[in-house]
Amino acid sequence: MPPKKTATATKTAAKPATKSTAGGAKSTGGVKTTGTAKGAGAAKGAGPAKGAGPAKGAGPAKAPPASKPVEEPPKPRVLPEIDMKVKDIPDFLLSDVGEVIKKSPRWPYIVNPSGVLSTFVKYRDVNVLRVMEQHEMGEEIIRKALLGALRYGKPFVIDLEDSGDLFVSMTEFLERVLPGLAEMLFTKEVIEPECIEKLIRKNDDDDYQRTIAYRTDRFTFAVISKKIEVSDAVKSKMFVVRAE
């Protein structure tokens, strides 16, 4: 009788518990997994994205260059005042004794509080216009008085009488004759041939047509006023003469 087969219990090995490790799953038994799975862990080339740092050459932003302060034009120099006697003024204008006017870069602004000078110049060989007299401030009257003074070498005088504030009005009257005429007068450019030509008209007498005949060496321009106070605007354009 054949021997009886003994039933042998088939043991099934239990699956090993998988320990989770930081480097990937590691078997504690059975099949060993070596290392990390392909591609596990940080991606190849991982790290800060290219260009993630400061831009090349970056640094603190440069401040824009400081702008240069705008330079103001120099203020005209105020010339010293001159004191004279009233009786000497006509000869001062007509003959320029001592060449005070010729040597100065500006024309005289004569202050005479008494007003006697206004009478004196009327009876001399002087072309005088009064700002207070409207008919004397016409464009043609001013042009001819100035042109005549330039042609024959005479003083051209504008009388503000007792209102120094009319200096601005006088300037405006001159500008009506010819734009820029006031500045030509104040700077003495008016004696130049090219400036004189701008004042000449075709219907003027023949005596006025040729600039070579003008006696500009004896020409003078002056403003007279009774007002004692003289503004800075006047002082910047003329030199002050006080006549008592």
GUFISE-825823 format. One line per 5 residues: number of its first residue (from 1); their letters; for each residue x, y, z of N, C-alpha, C, O. Coordinates in Angstrom, 1 decimal. Layout:
residues N
NUM	a	X,Y,Z,X,Y,Z,X,Y,Z,X,Y,Z | ...
END
This chain:
residues 244
1	mppkk	0.9,-1.2,0.0,0.0,0.0,0.0,0.9,1.2,0.0,1.8,1.4,0.8 | 0.6,2.0,-0.9,1.6,3.1,-1.0,1.4,4.0,0.2,0.4,4.1,0.8 | 2.6,4.6,0.5,2.5,5.5,1.7,1.7,6.7,1.5,1.6,7.1,0.3 | 1.1,7.2,2.5,0.2,8.4,2.4,1.0,9.7,2.3,2.0,9.9,3.0 | 0.5,10.5,1.4,1.2,11.8,1.2,0.8,12.7,2.4,-0.3,12.9,2.7
6	tatat	1.8,13.2,2.9,1.6,14.1,4.0,1.3,15.5,3.5,2.1,16.0,2.7 | 0.2,16.1,3.8,-0.1,17.4,3.3,0.8,18.5,3.9,0.9,18.6,5.1 | 1.5,19.1,3.0,2.4,20.2,3.5,1.8,21.5,3.3,1.3,21.9,2.2 | 1.8,22.2,4.4,1.2,23.6,4.3,2.1,24.5,3.4,3.3,24.6,3.7 | 1.5,25.0,2.4,2.2,25.9,1.5,2.3,27.3,2.2,1.2,28.0,2.4
11	ktaak	3.5,27.7,2.4,3.6,29.0,3.1,3.8,30.0,2.0,4.7,29.9,1.1 | 3.1,31.1,2.1,3.3,32.2,1.1,4.0,33.3,1.8,3.5,33.8,2.9 | 5.1,33.7,1.3,5.9,34.7,1.9,5.1,36.0,1.9,4.5,36.4,0.9 | 5.0,36.7,3.0,4.3,38.0,3.1,5.1,39.0,2.4,6.3,39.0,2.4 | 4.4,39.9,1.7,5.1,41.0,1.0,5.7,42.0,2.0,5.1,42.4,3.0
16	patks	6.9,42.2,1.7,7.7,43.1,2.7,7.0,44.5,2.7,6.6,45.1,1.7 | 7.0,45.0,4.0,6.5,46.4,4.1,7.5,47.3,3.5,8.7,47.2,3.7 | 7.0,48.2,2.8,7.8,49.2,2.1,8.0,50.5,3.0,7.1,51.2,3.4 | 9.3,50.7,3.3,9.6,51.9,4.1,9.8,53.1,3.2,10.5,53.0,2.2 | 9.1,54.1,3.5,9.3,55.3,2.6,10.5,56.1,3.1,10.6,56.5,4.3
21	tagga	11.4,56.2,2.2,12.7,57.0,2.6,12.7,58.2,1.7,12.1,58.3,0.7 | 13.6,59.1,2.2,13.7,60.4,1.4,14.3,60.2,0.1,14.0,61.0,-0.8 | 15.1,59.2,-0.1,15.7,59.0,-1.4,14.9,58.1,-2.3,15.5,57.8,-3.4 | 13.8,57.7,-2.0,13.0,56.8,-2.9,12.6,55.6,-2.1,13.1,55.4,-1.0 | 11.8,54.7,-2.7,11.3,53.5,-2.0,12.4,52.5,-1.9,13.1,52.2,-2.9
26	kstgg	12.6,52.0,-0.6,13.7,51.0,-0.4,13.1,49.8,0.2,12.3,49.8,1.2 | 13.4,48.7,-0.4,12.8,47.4,0.1,13.6,46.9,1.3,14.8,47.0,1.3 | 12.8,46.4,2.3,13.5,45.8,3.4,13.7,44.4,3.3,14.2,43.7,4.1 | 13.3,43.9,2.2,13.5,42.5,1.9,13.0,42.2,0.5,12.6,43.2,-0.2 | 13.0,41.0,0.0,12.5,40.8,-1.3,13.3,41.5,-2.4,14.6,41.6,-2.2
31	vkttg	12.7,41.9,-3.4,13.4,42.6,-4.5,13.9,44.0,-4.0,13.1,44.8,-3.5 | 15.1,44.2,-4.2,15.7,45.5,-3.8,15.6,46.4,-4.9,16.0,46.1,-6.1 | 15.2,47.6,-4.6,15.2,48.7,-5.6,16.4,49.5,-5.4,16.5,50.1,-4.3 | 17.2,49.5,-6.3,18.5,50.2,-6.1,18.3,51.7,-6.5,17.9,51.9,-7.6 | 18.7,52.6,-5.6,18.7,54.0,-6.0,17.3,54.5,-6.2,16.3,53.9,-5.8
36	takga	17.2,55.6,-6.8,15.9,56.2,-7.1,15.4,55.8,-8.4,16.2,55.4,-9.3 | 14.2,55.9,-8.6,13.6,55.5,-9.9,14.1,56.5,-10.9,14.4,57.7,-10.6 | 14.3,56.0,-12.2,14.8,56.8,-13.3,14.0,58.1,-13.4,12.8,58.1,-13.6 | 14.7,59.2,-13.3,13.9,60.4,-13.5,13.4,60.9,-12.1,12.9,62.0,-12.1 | 13.5,60.1,-11.0,13.0,60.6,-9.8,13.9,61.6,-9.2,15.1,61.7,-9.6
41	gaakg	13.4,62.4,-8.4,14.2,63.5,-7.8,14.2,64.7,-8.6,13.3,64.8,-9.4 | 15.1,65.6,-8.4,15.1,66.9,-9.1,15.3,66.6,-10.6,16.1,65.8,-11.0 | 14.6,67.4,-11.4,14.7,67.2,-12.9,16.1,67.6,-13.3,16.7,68.5,-12.6 | 16.6,67.0,-14.3,18.0,67.3,-14.8,18.1,68.8,-15.1,17.3,69.4,-15.9 | 19.1,69.3,-14.6,19.4,70.7,-14.8,18.5,71.6,-14.0,18.4,72.8,-14.3
46	agpak	17.8,71.0,-13.0,16.9,71.9,-12.2,17.7,72.8,-11.4,18.9,72.6,-11.2 | 17.1,73.8,-11.0,17.8,74.9,-10.2,17.1,76.2,-10.6,16.0,76.2,-11.2 | 17.7,77.3,-10.3,17.1,78.6,-10.6,16.9,78.6,-12.1,17.9,78.3,-12.8 | 15.8,79.1,-12.6,15.6,79.2,-14.0,16.6,80.1,-14.6,17.1,81.1,-14.0 | 17.0,79.8,-15.9,18.0,80.7,-16.5,17.6,82.1,-16.5,16.4,82.4,-16.9
51	gagpa	18.5,83.0,-16.2,18.1,84.4,-16.2,17.3,84.8,-15.0,16.7,85.9,-15.0 | 17.1,84.0,-14.0,16.3,84.3,-12.9,16.9,85.3,-12.0,16.3,85.9,-11.1 | 18.2,85.5,-12.1,18.9,86.4,-11.2,18.8,87.8,-11.7,18.0,88.1,-12.6 | 19.6,88.8,-11.1,19.5,90.1,-11.6,20.0,90.2,-13.0,20.9,89.4,-13.4 | 19.5,91.1,-13.8,19.9,91.2,-15.2,21.4,91.5,-15.3,22.0,92.2,-14.4
56	kgagp	22.0,91.1,-16.4,23.4,91.3,-16.6,23.7,92.7,-16.5,23.2,93.6,-17.1 | 24.7,93.0,-15.6,25.1,94.4,-15.5,24.2,95.2,-14.6,24.4,96.4,-14.5 | 23.2,94.5,-14.0,22.3,95.3,-13.2,22.9,95.8,-11.9,23.9,95.2,-11.5 | 22.4,96.8,-11.4,22.9,97.3,-10.1,22.0,98.4,-9.7,20.9,98.5,-10.3 | 22.4,99.2,-8.8,21.5,100.4,-8.4,21.2,101.3,-9.7,22.2,101.5,-10.4
61	akapp	20.0,101.7,-9.8,19.7,102.6,-11.0,20.4,103.9,-10.9,20.5,104.5,-9.8 | 21.0,104.3,-12.0,21.8,105.5,-12.0,20.9,106.7,-12.0,19.9,106.8,-12.8 | 21.2,107.7,-11.2,20.4,108.9,-11.1,20.7,109.8,-12.4,21.9,109.8,-12.8 | 19.7,110.4,-13.0,20.0,111.3,-14.1,20.9,112.4,-13.8,20.9,112.9,-12.7 | 21.8,112.8,-14.7,22.7,113.9,-14.4,22.0,115.2,-14.0,20.9,115.5,-14.6
66	askpv	22.5,115.8,-13.1,21.9,117.1,-12.6,21.9,118.1,-13.7,23.0,118.4,-14.3 | 20.8,118.7,-13.9,20.7,119.8,-14.9,21.4,121.0,-14.5,21.3,121.4,-13.3 | 22.1,121.7,-15.4,22.8,122.9,-15.0,21.8,124.0,-14.8,20.8,124.2,-15.6 | 22.0,124.9,-13.8,21.1,126.0,-13.6,21.2,127.0,-14.7,22.3,127.2,-15.3 | 20.0,127.5,-15.1,20.0,128.4,-16.2,20.6,129.7,-15.8,20.2,130.4,-14.8
71	eeppk	21.6,130.2,-16.5,22.3,131.4,-16.2,21.5,132.6,-16.7,21.1,132.7,-17.8 | 21.3,133.5,-15.8,20.6,134.8,-16.2,21.6,135.7,-16.8,22.8,135.7,-16.5 | 21.1,136.4,-17.8,22.1,137.4,-18.5,22.5,138.4,-17.5,21.8,138.9,-16.7 | 23.8,138.9,-17.6,24.3,139.9,-16.7,23.5,141.2,-16.7,23.1,141.6,-17.8 | 23.2,141.7,-15.6,22.5,143.0,-15.6,23.4,144.1,-16.0,24.6,144.2,-15.7
76	prvlp	22.8,145.1,-16.8,23.6,146.2,-17.3,24.2,147.0,-16.1,23.5,147.2,-15.1 | 25.4,147.4,-16.3,26.1,148.1,-15.2,25.5,149.5,-15.1,25.3,150.2,-16.1 | 25.2,150.0,-13.9,24.7,151.3,-13.7,25.9,152.3,-13.6,26.8,152.1,-12.8 | 25.9,153.3,-14.5,27.0,154.2,-14.6,26.8,155.3,-13.5,25.7,155.6,-13.1 | 27.9,155.8,-13.0,27.9,156.9,-12.0,27.1,158.1,-12.5,27.1,158.5,-13.6
81	eidmk	26.4,158.8,-11.5,25.7,160.0,-11.9,26.7,161.2,-12.0,27.7,161.2,-11.3 | 26.3,162.2,-12.8,27.1,163.4,-12.9,26.2,164.6,-12.5,25.1,164.7,-12.8 | 26.9,165.5,-11.8,26.2,166.7,-11.3,26.7,167.9,-12.2,27.9,168.0,-12.4 | 25.8,168.7,-12.7,26.2,169.8,-13.5,25.3,171.0,-13.2,24.2,170.9,-12.6 | 25.7,172.2,-13.7,24.8,173.4,-13.6,24.0,173.4,-14.8,24.4,173.1,-15.9
86	vkdip	22.7,173.9,-14.6,21.8,174.0,-15.7,22.4,174.8,-16.9,22.2,174.4,-18.1 | 23.0,175.9,-16.6,23.5,176.7,-17.7,24.6,176.0,-18.6,24.9,176.5,-19.7 | 25.2,175.0,-18.0,26.2,174.3,-18.8,25.7,173.1,-19.7,26.4,172.5,-20.5 | 24.4,172.8,-19.5,23.8,171.7,-20.2,23.8,171.9,-21.7,24.2,171.0,-22.4 | 23.3,173.1,-22.2,23.3,173.2,-23.7,24.6,173.0,-24.3,24.7,172.3,-25.4
91	dflls	25.7,173.5,-23.7,27.0,173.3,-24.3,27.5,171.9,-24.2,28.2,171.3,-25.0 | 27.0,171.3,-23.1,27.3,169.8,-22.8,26.7,169.0,-24.0,27.4,168.1,-24.5 | 25.5,169.3,-24.4,24.8,168.6,-25.5,25.4,169.0,-26.8,25.5,168.1,-27.7 | 25.6,170.2,-27.1,26.0,170.7,-28.4,27.5,170.5,-28.7,27.9,170.1,-29.8 | 28.4,170.6,-27.7,29.8,170.6,-27.9,30.5,169.4,-27.2,31.6,169.0,-27.6
96	dvgev	29.8,168.8,-26.3,30.3,167.6,-25.5,31.8,167.9,-25.0,32.7,167.2,-25.3 | 31.8,169.0,-24.2,33.1,169.4,-23.7,33.6,168.3,-22.8,32.9,167.7,-21.9 | 34.9,167.9,-23.0,35.5,166.8,-22.3,35.1,165.4,-22.8,35.5,164.4,-22.3 | 34.3,165.4,-23.9,33.9,164.2,-24.6,33.3,163.2,-23.6,33.5,162.0,-23.7 | 32.5,163.7,-22.6,31.9,162.8,-21.7,30.9,161.9,-22.4,30.8,160.7,-22.1
101	ikksp	30.1,162.5,-23.3,29.1,161.7,-24.0,29.7,160.7,-25.0,29.3,159.6,-25.1 | 30.7,161.2,-25.7,31.4,160.4,-26.7,32.1,159.1,-26.1,32.0,158.0,-26.6 | 32.6,159.3,-24.9,33.3,158.2,-24.2,32.4,157.2,-23.5,32.8,156.1,-23.2 | 31.2,157.6,-23.3,30.2,156.8,-22.6,29.5,155.8,-23.6,29.3,156.2,-24.7 | 29.2,154.6,-23.1,28.5,153.7,-24.0,27.0,154.0,-24.1,26.2,153.4,-24.9
106	rwpyi	26.5,155.0,-23.3,25.1,155.4,-23.3,24.9,156.9,-23.4,25.9,157.7,-23.3 | 23.7,157.3,-23.7,23.3,158.7,-23.8,22.9,159.3,-22.4,22.5,158.5,-21.6 | 22.9,160.6,-22.3,22.5,161.1,-21.0,21.0,161.3,-20.7,20.2,161.5,-21.7 | 20.6,161.0,-19.5,19.2,161.2,-19.0,19.4,162.3,-18.0,19.9,162.2,-16.9 | 18.9,163.5,-18.4,19.1,164.7,-17.6,17.9,165.1,-16.7,16.8,165.3,-17.2
111	vnpsg	18.2,165.1,-15.4,17.2,165.5,-14.4,17.3,166.9,-14.0,18.3,167.4,-13.5 | 16.2,167.7,-14.3,16.2,169.1,-13.9,14.9,169.4,-13.3,13.9,169.8,-14.0 | 14.8,169.4,-11.9,13.5,169.6,-11.2,12.9,170.9,-11.5,11.7,171.0,-11.5 | 13.6,171.9,-11.7,13.1,173.3,-11.9,12.4,173.4,-13.3,11.5,174.2,-13.4 | 12.8,172.6,-14.2,12.2,172.7,-15.6,12.7,173.8,-16.4,12.3,174.0,-17.6
116	vlstf	13.7,174.5,-15.9,14.3,175.6,-16.7,15.0,175.0,-18.0,15.0,175.7,-19.0 | 15.6,173.9,-17.9,16.3,173.3,-19.0,15.4,173.1,-20.3,15.8,173.3,-21.4 | 14.1,172.8,-20.0,13.2,172.7,-21.2,13.1,174.0,-22.0,12.9,173.9,-23.2 | 13.2,175.1,-21.3,13.1,176.4,-22.0,14.5,176.7,-22.7,14.5,177.1,-23.8 | 15.6,176.3,-22.0,16.9,176.6,-22.6,17.1,175.9,-23.9,17.5,176.5,-24.9
121	vkyrd	16.7,174.6,-24.0,17.0,173.9,-25.2,16.1,174.3,-26.4,16.4,174.1,-27.6 | 15.0,174.9,-26.1,14.1,175.4,-27.2,14.7,176.5,-28.0,14.5,176.6,-29.2 | 15.6,177.2,-27.4,16.2,178.4,-28.1,17.7,178.1,-28.6,18.5,179.0,-28.8 | 18.0,176.8,-28.6,19.3,176.4,-29.2,19.1,175.5,-30.4,17.9,175.1,-30.7 | 20.1,175.2,-31.1,20.0,174.4,-32.3,19.9,172.9,-31.9,20.8,172.1,-32.1
126	vnvlr	18.7,172.6,-31.4,18.4,171.3,-30.9,17.0,170.9,-31.4,16.1,171.7,-31.4 | 16.9,169.6,-31.8,15.6,169.1,-32.2,14.9,168.5,-30.9,15.3,167.4,-30.4 | 13.9,169.2,-30.4,13.2,168.8,-29.2,11.8,168.3,-29.4,11.0,169.0,-30.2 | 11.4,167.2,-28.8,10.0,166.7,-28.9,9.5,166.5,-27.4,10.3,166.0,-26.6 | 8.3,166.8,-27.2,7.7,166.7,-25.8,6.7,165.5,-25.9,5.7,165.5,-26.7
131	vmeqh	6.9,164.6,-25.0,6.0,163.4,-24.9,4.6,163.8,-24.6,3.6,163.1,-25.0 | 4.4,164.8,-23.8,3.1,165.2,-23.3,2.2,165.8,-24.5,1.0,165.9,-24.4 | 2.9,166.3,-25.5,2.3,166.9,-26.7,2.0,165.8,-27.7,2.9,165.3,-28.4 | 0.8,165.4,-27.8,0.4,164.2,-28.7,0.8,164.4,-30.1,1.3,163.5,-30.7 | 0.6,165.6,-30.6,1.0,165.8,-32.1,2.5,165.7,-32.3,2.9,165.5,-33.5
136	emgee	3.3,165.9,-31.3,4.7,165.8,-31.5,5.2,164.3,-31.4,6.4,164.0,-31.7 | 4.3,163.4,-31.0,4.7,162.0,-31.0,4.2,161.2,-32.2,4.2,160.0,-32.1 | 3.8,161.9,-33.2,3.5,161.2,-34.5,4.7,160.6,-35.1,5.8,161.0,-34.9 | 4.4,159.5,-35.8,5.6,158.7,-36.3,6.4,159.5,-37.3,7.7,159.4,-37.2 | 5.8,160.3,-38.2,6.6,161.1,-39.1,7.3,162.2,-38.4,8.5,162.6,-38.8
141	iirka	6.7,162.8,-37.4,7.4,163.9,-36.7,8.6,163.4,-36.0,9.7,164.0,-36.1 | 8.5,162.3,-35.4,9.7,161.7,-34.7,10.8,161.3,-35.7,11.9,161.6,-35.5 | 10.4,160.6,-36.8,11.3,160.2,-37.8,12.1,161.3,-38.4,13.3,161.3,-38.5 | 11.4,162.4,-38.7,12.1,163.6,-39.3,13.0,164.3,-38.4,14.0,164.8,-38.7 | 12.5,164.4,-37.1,13.3,165.1,-36.1,14.6,164.3,-35.8,15.7,164.9,-35.7
146	llgal	14.5,163.0,-35.8,15.7,162.2,-35.6,16.6,162.2,-36.8,17.8,162.4,-36.7 | 16.0,162.0,-37.9,16.8,162.0,-39.2,17.5,163.3,-39.4,18.7,163.4,-39.8 | 16.8,164.4,-39.1,17.4,165.8,-39.3,18.6,165.9,-38.3,19.6,166.5,-38.7 | 18.5,165.4,-37.1,19.6,165.6,-36.1,20.8,164.7,-36.5,21.9,165.1,-36.4 | 20.5,163.6,-37.1,21.6,162.7,-37.6,22.3,163.3,-38.8,23.5,163.3,-39.0
151	rygkp	21.5,163.9,-39.7,22.0,164.5,-41.0,22.9,165.7,-40.7,23.9,165.9,-41.3 | 22.4,166.6,-39.8,23.1,167.8,-39.5,24.0,167.9,-38.3,24.5,168.9,-37.9 | 24.1,166.7,-37.6,24.9,166.7,-36.4,24.4,167.5,-35.2,25.1,168.3,-34.7 | 23.1,167.3,-34.9,22.5,168.1,-33.8,22.0,167.2,-32.7,21.8,166.0,-32.9 | 21.8,167.7,-31.5,21.2,166.9,-30.5,19.7,166.6,-30.7,18.9,167.5,-31.2
156	fvidl	19.3,165.4,-30.5,17.9,165.0,-30.6,17.4,164.8,-29.1,17.9,163.8,-28.5 | 16.5,165.6,-28.7,16.1,165.6,-27.2,14.6,165.3,-27.1,13.8,165.8,-27.8 | 14.3,164.4,-26.2,12.9,164.1,-25.8,12.6,164.6,-24.4,13.3,164.1,-23.5 | 11.6,165.4,-24.3,11.3,166.0,-22.9,10.1,165.2,-22.3,9.0,165.2,-22.8 | 10.4,164.6,-21.2,9.3,163.9,-20.4,8.6,164.8,-19.5,7.6,164.4,-18.8
161	edsgd	9.1,166.0,-19.4,8.6,167.1,-18.4,8.5,166.5,-17.0,9.6,166.1,-16.5 | 7.4,166.6,-16.3,7.4,166.2,-14.9,7.0,164.7,-14.7,6.6,164.4,-13.5 | 7.0,163.9,-15.7,6.6,162.5,-15.5,7.7,161.6,-16.1,7.7,161.3,-17.3 | 8.5,161.1,-15.1,9.5,160.1,-15.6,8.9,158.8,-16.0,9.5,158.0,-16.7 | 7.6,158.6,-15.6,6.9,157.3,-15.9,6.7,157.3,-17.4,6.3,156.2,-18.0
166	lfvsm	6.8,158.4,-18.1,6.5,158.4,-19.6,7.7,157.8,-20.4,7.7,157.8,-21.6 | 8.7,157.4,-19.7,9.9,156.8,-20.4,9.4,155.6,-21.2,9.9,155.4,-22.3 | 8.6,154.8,-20.6,8.0,153.6,-21.3,7.2,154.0,-22.5,7.3,153.4,-23.6 | 6.4,155.1,-22.3,5.6,155.6,-23.4,6.4,156.1,-24.5,6.2,155.9,-25.7 | 7.5,156.8,-24.2,8.5,157.3,-25.2,9.0,156.1,-26.0,9.1,156.2,-27.2
171	tefle	9.4,155.1,-25.3,9.9,153.9,-26.0,8.9,153.3,-27.0,9.3,152.9,-28.1 | 7.7,153.3,-26.6,6.6,152.7,-27.5,6.4,153.6,-28.7,6.2,153.1,-29.8 | 6.5,154.9,-28.5,6.4,155.9,-29.6,7.5,155.7,-30.6,7.3,155.7,-31.9 | 8.7,155.4,-30.1,9.9,155.2,-31.0,9.7,153.9,-31.8,10.1,153.8,-33.0 | 9.1,152.9,-31.1,8.9,151.6,-31.8,7.9,151.7,-32.9,8.0,150.9,-33.9
176	rvlpg	7.0,152.6,-32.8,6.0,152.8,-33.9,6.7,153.3,-35.2,6.2,153.0,-36.3 | 7.7,154.1,-35.0,8.4,154.6,-36.2,9.2,153.5,-36.9,9.1,153.4,-38.1 | 9.8,152.7,-36.1,10.6,151.6,-36.7,10.8,150.5,-35.6,11.4,150.8,-34.6 | 10.4,149.3,-35.8,10.7,148.3,-34.8,12.1,148.1,-34.5,13.0,148.0,-35.3 | 12.5,148.2,-33.2,13.8,148.1,-32.7,14.5,149.5,-32.6,15.7,149.6,-32.3
181	laeml	13.8,150.6,-33.0,14.5,151.9,-33.0,14.9,152.3,-31.6,16.0,152.9,-31.4 | 14.1,152.0,-30.6,14.5,152.4,-29.2,15.8,151.8,-28.8,16.7,152.5,-28.3 | 16.0,150.5,-29.1,17.2,149.9,-28.7,18.4,150.4,-29.6,19.5,150.5,-29.1 | 18.1,150.7,-30.8,19.2,151.3,-31.7,19.7,152.7,-31.1,20.8,153.0,-31.1 | 18.7,153.4,-30.5,19.1,154.7,-29.9,19.9,154.5,-28.6,20.9,155.1,-28.4
186	ftkev	19.3,153.6,-27.7,20.0,153.4,-26.4,21.4,152.9,-26.6,22.3,153.2,-25.8 | 21.6,152.0,-27.6,23.0,151.4,-27.7,23.9,152.2,-28.7,25.0,151.8,-28.9 | 23.4,153.3,-29.2,24.1,154.2,-30.1,24.3,153.6,-31.5,25.1,154.1,-32.3 | 23.6,152.5,-31.8,23.7,151.8,-33.1,23.0,152.7,-34.2,23.3,152.5,-35.4 | 22.2,153.6,-33.8,21.5,154.5,-34.7,22.4,155.3,-35.6,22.0,155.8,-36.6
191	iepec	23.6,155.5,-35.2,24.5,156.4,-36.0,25.2,155.5,-37.1,25.9,156.1,-37.9 | 25.0,154.2,-37.1,25.6,153.4,-38.2,24.8,153.6,-39.5,23.5,153.7,-39.4 | 25.5,153.6,-40.6,24.8,153.8,-41.9,23.6,152.9,-42.2,22.6,153.3,-42.7 | 23.8,151.6,-41.8,22.7,150.6,-42.1,21.4,150.9,-41.3,20.3,150.6,-41.7 | 21.6,151.5,-40.1,20.5,151.9,-39.3,19.8,153.2,-39.9,18.6,153.3,-39.9
196	iekli	20.6,154.1,-40.3,20.1,155.3,-40.9,19.3,155.1,-42.1,18.3,155.7,-42.4 | 19.8,154.1,-42.9,19.1,153.8,-44.2,17.7,153.3,-43.9,16.8,153.5,-44.7 | 17.5,152.6,-42.8,16.1,152.2,-42.4,15.2,153.3,-42.1,13.9,153.1,-42.2 | 15.7,154.5,-41.8,14.9,155.6,-41.5,14.6,156.5,-42.7,13.6,157.3,-42.7 | 15.3,156.3,-43.8,15.2,157.1,-45.0,14.0,156.6,-45.8,13.8,155.4,-46.0
201	rkndd	13.2,157.6,-46.3,12.1,157.2,-47.2,12.4,157.8,-48.6,13.1,158.8,-48.7 | 11.8,157.2,-49.6,12.1,157.6,-51.0,11.7,159.0,-51.3,12.3,159.7,-52.1 | 10.6,159.5,-50.6,10.2,160.9,-50.8,10.9,161.9,-50.0,10.5,163.1,-50.0 | 11.9,161.5,-49.2,12.7,162.5,-48.4,13.5,163.3,-49.4,13.9,162.9,-50.5 | 13.9,164.5,-49.0,14.7,165.4,-49.8,16.1,164.7,-50.1,16.5,163.8,-49.4
206	ddyqr	16.7,165.2,-51.2,17.9,164.6,-51.6,19.0,164.7,-50.6,19.9,163.8,-50.5 | 19.0,165.7,-49.7,20.0,165.9,-48.7,20.0,164.7,-47.7,21.0,164.4,-47.1 | 18.9,164.0,-47.6,18.8,162.9,-46.7,19.1,161.5,-47.3,19.2,160.5,-46.6 | 19.2,161.4,-48.6,19.3,160.2,-49.3,20.7,159.5,-49.2,20.8,158.3,-49.2 | 21.7,160.3,-49.1,23.1,159.7,-49.0,23.6,159.7,-47.6,23.9,160.7,-47.0
211	tiayr	23.8,158.5,-47.0,24.2,158.4,-45.6,25.6,158.9,-45.4,26.0,159.2,-44.3 | 26.4,158.9,-46.5,27.8,159.4,-46.3,27.8,160.9,-45.9,28.8,161.3,-45.3 | 26.8,161.6,-46.2,26.7,163.0,-45.9,26.3,163.3,-44.4,26.3,164.5,-44.0 | 25.9,162.3,-43.7,25.4,162.5,-42.3,26.6,162.8,-41.3,27.6,162.2,-41.4 | 26.3,163.8,-40.5,27.3,164.2,-39.5,27.1,163.5,-38.1,26.8,164.2,-37.1
216	tdrft	27.2,162.2,-38.1,26.9,161.5,-36.9,27.9,161.7,-35.8,27.6,161.4,-34.6 | 29.1,162.2,-36.1,30.1,162.4,-35.1,29.6,163.5,-34.1,30.1,163.6,-33.0 | 28.7,164.4,-34.6,28.2,165.5,-33.7,26.8,165.2,-33.2,26.3,166.0,-32.4 | 26.3,164.1,-33.5,24.9,163.8,-33.1,24.9,163.3,-31.6,25.8,162.6,-31.2 | 23.9,163.8,-30.9,23.7,163.3,-29.5,22.2,163.1,-29.3,21.3,163.7,-29.9
221	favis	21.9,162.2,-28.4,20.5,161.9,-28.0,20.4,162.1,-26.5,21.3,161.7,-25.8 | 19.4,162.7,-26.0,19.2,162.9,-24.6,17.7,163.0,-24.2,16.9,163.3,-25.0 | 17.4,162.6,-23.0,16.1,162.6,-22.4,16.2,163.6,-21.2,17.1,163.4,-20.4 | 15.2,164.5,-21.1,15.2,165.4,-19.9,13.9,165.2,-19.2,12.8,164.9,-19.8 | 14.0,165.3,-17.9,12.8,165.1,-17.0,12.9,166.0,-15.7,14.0,166.3,-15.3
226	kkiev	11.8,166.4,-15.2,11.7,167.1,-14.0,11.7,166.2,-12.7,12.1,166.6,-11.6 | 11.4,165.0,-13.0,11.2,164.0,-11.8,12.6,163.6,-11.3,13.5,163.2,-12.0 | 12.7,163.8,-9.9,13.9,163.5,-9.3,14.3,162.0,-9.2,15.4,161.6,-9.5 | 13.3,161.2,-8.9,13.5,159.8,-8.9,13.7,159.2,-10.3,13.0,159.5,-11.2 | 14.7,158.4,-10.4,15.0,157.7,-11.7,14.9,156.2,-11.5,15.6,155.7,-10.6
231	sdavk	14.2,155.6,-12.3,13.9,154.1,-12.2,15.2,153.3,-12.6,16.0,153.8,-13.3 | 15.2,152.1,-12.1,16.3,151.2,-12.5,16.3,150.9,-14.0,17.4,150.8,-14.7 | 15.1,150.9,-14.6,15.0,150.7,-16.1,15.7,151.8,-16.8,16.4,151.5,-17.9 | 15.6,153.0,-16.4,16.2,154.1,-17.1,17.8,154.0,-16.8,18.5,154.2,-17.8 | 18.2,153.8,-15.6,19.6,153.7,-15.3,20.3,152.6,-16.1,21.5,152.7,-16.3
236	skmfv	19.6,151.6,-16.4,20.2,150.5,-17.2,20.4,150.8,-18.7,21.1,150.1,-19.4 | 19.8,151.9,-19.1,19.9,152.3,-20.5,20.6,153.6,-20.8,21.0,153.9,-21.9 | 20.6,154.5,-19.8,21.2,155.8,-19.9,22.0,156.1,-18.7,21.9,155.5,-17.6 | 22.9,157.1,-18.8,23.6,157.6,-17.6,22.9,158.9,-17.1,22.5,159.7,-17.9 | 22.8,159.1,-15.8,22.0,160.1,-15.2,22.9,161.4,-15.0,24.0,161.3,-14.5
241	vrae	22.4,162.5,-15.4,23.0,163.8,-15.2,22.0,164.7,-14.4,20.9,164.8,-14.8 | 22.4,165.1,-13.2,21.5,166.0,-12.4,21.9,167.4,-12.6,23.1,167.8,-12.3 | 21.0,168.2,-13.1,21.3,169.6,-13.4,20.5,170.5,-12.4,19.3,170.5,-12.5 | 21.2,171.3,-11.6,20.5,172.2,-10.6,20.8,173.6,-11.0,20.4,174.5,-10.3
END
